[in-house]
Amino acid sequence: MTRGKFITLEGGEGAGKSTQVKNIAAFLRARGVDVVQTREVGGSPTAEEIRDFWLMKGEGYWDAHSELLLIMAARREHLVKTIWPALNRGAWVVSDRFADSSRAYQGVGLGLGVQTVDAVYRVIAPNFEPDLTLLLDLPVKTGLARMASRGGPDDRYQQKDAAFHQKLREAYLLLAKTHAYRFRVIDASASAKAVGDQIEKTVAGYFEL
């Protein structure tokens, strides 16, 4: 059986990743593709438990290294229980965030360094990466305004200042340049419909659907 494809969506706060994951899944299913829609941190029962444990404590509770290790433990469970079984049976997996989030948030945002993140990642998933990563990019001010308009409690990263989020944006754009063979940058400042159209065109062209 042909192995499935792995698509990840990345980007800062307010980029609309959750909405677009659903749209991609629907787009692929309409073309007869078996799709597993998932997310990080989480994506399997045990990974979701680790997510809850991580988020249970407030901002500043976790040491940056401890936070990275928690997230990588959840990622390993996600891979073993959800992603790899789906790909091996021929399904496509579409994930809201994956390892590039750790490179940006913990590696750059929290100052651990991308090399440190990569060293831990190679332990849990050597020689594995997404087939396609869609970076939903938009100005920090726009993203934070979208998050504020949605209401609800802020998570630990939404509470960070604009300078922190600008650092994340720059980290993501550098990752896209470094891994240009699998990254495609999408202008996420447009309407959800326009962004969805960009993504559908990109996915269809990339995989020759």
Secondary structure, 3 states (H helix, E strand, C coil): CCCCCEEEEECCCCCCHHHHHHHHHHHHHCCCCCEEEEECCCCCHHHHHHHHHHHHCCCCCCCHHHHHHHHHHHHHHHHHHHHHHHHHCCCEEEEECCHHHHHHHHHHHCCCCHHHHHHHHHHHCCCCCCCEEEEEECCHHHHHHHHHHHCCCCCCCCCCCHHHHHHHHHHHHHHHHHCCCCEEEEECCCCHHHHHHHHHHHHHHHHCC
